[in-house]
Amino acid sequence: MEITPDFLGSALDNLALITLDPKRNITFVTEAFAQTVGYTREELVGQKHRILCYPSFADSPEYEKFWEYLLAGNTFQDQMVRKAKDGHKIYLEADCFPLHNAAGVVTGICKVCFDKTKQISATKKALAEIVSVSGAIDQMYDSQSRQMADTEKMMESMQGTSADNLQITDSLKKDTEEIQKITRTVHDISYHTNILAVNTALQAVRSTDNSGGFSVVAKEMRKLAKDVDQSSDGIRDTLQKISQEVANIDQTSHQTGEEIESALVGFKHNQESLHELELSSEKIRDNAALLNQLLTVEQGDE
């Protein structure tokens, strides 16, 4: 394609372009560039380049090195921050290259710019929201971790109590078994007392001497045996009920212990999931910080 005056004119009408002399004076700007920075072309031509920079950059050693690098005949391509007329930041993708005369001497600098303000601002905003969400996740993690730690302590305490209950239940079962043994002994005593009463009654029949005394003794022994036997039956019935209740408590305690143990396992899994969530949140925050650093422009970025 032939480079014609019309082509050059069209390019100048659409490109954001600026030229400067070696003394850093603005010698030419296109309308597109003037609109990008919020000035008119007349307001810019003749001004020093620093009018487009923030003082933090224009007064820094980096600014001097930047100009020394360009005036030495080097090209420069990167993102940079410039100051608009109203003071707001403008993010530019810029290609800077030296202008030479016929003798090869640098007579000025030309810079072609592309406005990236909207894209970078939107990206920075999105990154800030990501960091904010990551912070919210961290807060949720801390809150859930504290709650789960408290609940875990409570469950462990309940588990200890359940274990103590099982020990008490075992002790009650042993005590009940001992009482049952005693009851059986009392029942045996009642049985043998009843046998002795019968023998005493028979002896009273056979003997004419003091038969009345034997009869009274036999009667009292039978009564005692009956009372003991009835008491033994009552104790045995009560012990059977106690044994059943102890068995129920024992079963419930075992079930409770198993449920608590299962719950603790679940809490451990939840803690691991929360920890993975925290690590993911940290990665998101680190990546967002890295992206933000990549988007931060050294030249003029405050």
Stockholm file with secondary structure:
# STOCKHOLM 1.0

chainA/1-302         MEITPDFLGSALDNLALITLDPKRNITFVTEAFAQTVGYTREELVGQKHRILCYPSFADSPEYEKFWEYLLAGNTFQDQMVRKAKDGHKIYLEADCFPLHNAAGVVTGICKVCFDKTKQISATKKALAEIVSVSGAIDQMYDSQSRQMADTEKMMESMQGTSADNLQITDSLKKDTEEIQKITRTVHDISYHTNILAVNTALQAVRSTDNSGGFSVVAKEMRKLAKDVDQSSDGIRDTLQKISQEVANIDQTSHQTGEEIESALVGFKHNQESLHELELSSEKIRDNAALLNQLLTVEQGDE
#=GR chainA/1-302 SS CCCCHHHHHHHHHHSEEEEECTTCBEEEECHHHHHHHTCCHHHHTTSBGGGGSCHHHHTSHHHHHHHHHHHTTCCEEEEEEEECTTSCEEEEEEEEEEEECTTCCEEEEEEEEEECHHHHHHHHHHHHHHHHHHHHHHHHHHHHHHHHHHHHHHHHHHHHHHHHHHHHHHHHHHHHHHHHHHHHHHHHHHHHHHHHHHHHHHHHHHCCTTHHHHHHHHHHHHHHHHHHHHHHHHHHHHHHHHHHHHHHHHHHHHHHHHHHHHHHHHHHHHHHHHHHHHHHHHHHHHHHHHHHHHHCCTTTCC
#=GC SS_cons         CCCCHHHHHHHHHHSEEEEECTTCBEEEECHHHHHHHTCCHHHHTTSBGGGGSCHHHHTSHHHHHHHHHHHTTCCEEEEEEEECTTSCEEEEEEEEEEEECTTCCEEEEEEEEEECHHHHHHHHHHHHHHHHHHHHHHHHHHHHHHHHHHHHHHHHHHHHHHHHHHHHHHHHHHHHHHHHHHHHHHHHHHHHHHHHHHHHHHHHHHCCTTHHHHHHHHHHHHHHHHHHHHHHHHHHHHHHHHHHHHHHHHHHHHHHHHHHHHHHHHHHHHHHHHHHHHHHHHHHHHHHHHHHHHHCCTTTCC
//
